Amino acid sequence: MSDRKLIRPSMTEMMDRFPTRGTTGRRKQVPAEQTNAENFYYLKQMQSRTNMVVVLTDGTELIGWIEWYDKSCIKLNREKAPNLLVFKHSIKFMFKEEELHQRHRRRPPQKNQ
């Protein structure tokens, strides 16, 4: 056997030969966990005291305006009915009450069969 010498290229030489993606050396930024769109929507509706229709997971519809909200619930003020604290996990969806009235006007007349 003869003595063999192991020749290993340096790391900088390897990087020059095989450039990696994104030669700037920066990693992609992780997307934000929250867009704050929900917070913006609640604030906008609270300031204008817009009547909202809140549909719960069981199908119950509640109508009122949002007085305040936090991470897990909203406070819904209602006319001629008790104010409610509604947990967000029990809300299926919500929309403006004026859209409810517009939806009824837009429906074409149904034919009787």
Steps between C-alpha positions, in 0.01 A plus 500: 500500500609844428430809697219694349424851593136597531436832335190665629376828348425781742141593572531833319614322184198269520263793546649668192457185291148415615312816593194447715163656438480861608861603477433788740524260792162600639226253574144551392302684758233304679149632423333692780275299730232768490400747233290703746218502244255371760596775745469766230153371404376498860631851565337636186162347590529613864573862405204523264275291729397289204227249575640154437332165451696238692418142399596243763611144427154372599333732244374764745513854358575791733473863390679785675808718493840405637593702808838335563697187422803311623691189402219257577166687502295799386240704688188544291262783596143442390190719493208383714696190603776423747857568396702186440856382541557263208800269483673514161526122477118483498469745206453340159512832310381859520399773258343847496125514558454722193631212286218284637242747372678539165509123457122478540447775240733339245328160498305440181134410548453126540264314269227293667501140388 
